[in-house]
Amino acid sequence: MKTFDLISNLRRNPSEFRDRLSAILSVRWESSFYRRPNYQAVAAEKGMDFLLQALGQEFAEALDDPNLTQIEKRISERQAELPENAPFAKFHNGDTRLGRLCYAVARSIRPRTIIETGVCYGVTSAYILAALEANEQGHLYSIDLPPLGKNGDDYVGWLVPNELQKRWSLRRGTSRRLLGPLIAELGAIDLFVHDSLHTYKNMKHEFETVWPDLRVGGVLISDDIEGNAAFLQLALSKKLDRSVVIQEKNKDALLGVAVKRK
């Protein structure tokens, strides 16, 4: 993040400047003083088998859905059209494994209400919205404070196909400010996906805010859980039906999935 952009943000929006500065300090503090927890992760294939047992045959069938192949093709085409001067680094995006997992979960539990935190160019959002379109029901509510960059707001969700956006509402800001009021507005939710600021403070806040209003049988998915114990603490609680930690392929990252007790 460029210092000039951050200072400019102070002049335009003081409350947003404070949110961004708090995030920077949290990341630096945790990287200096927190130790990585010892997650017991499984390979992707075992993780998918585990979810098949938890969610049923619909989960496996969704991974072979022609609609999944189609949305992956559309995302790839849109990525090829992304301007070279687009403002966000690509590492902010969710990867294909996360997207496919979100698609299969959404197809199998047929959610009416989904909340995700973190959007960037909208890879994961596109997968979820494609699942809702195939289900012919449901709505995705996304919360995102985009990384600083020139014309950054114009690129949030840039990869989401226009025909899928009718099932999508995007709210700009941090989850700390927006998540609680959104849940109070919506009531019970069926699926929650975390892919915003991966600090213990932020993840713990999101999980604790969402969990009481996640319906029975609902699913919580969190990307990049490896850096702190927020997901581990959730998984050890007695409120879970089952949970699994999946080792993401070709990178040092873990994906957590929790299913609320039936």
Buried (B, 14 or more C-beta within 10 A) or exposed (E): EEEEBBEEBEEEEEEBBEBBEBBEEBBEEBEEEEEEBEBEBBEBEEBBBBBBEBBEEBBBEBBEBEBBEEBBEBBEEBBEEBEEEBBBEEEBBBBBBBBBBBBBBBBBBBBBBBBBBBBBBBBBBBBBBBBBBBBEEBBBBBBBBBBBBEEBEEBBBBBBBEEBBEBBEBBBBBBBBBBBEBBEEBEEBBBBBBBBBBBBBBBBBBBEBBBEBBBEBBBBBBBBBBBBBBBBBBBEEEEBBBBBBBBBEEEEBBBBBBBBEE
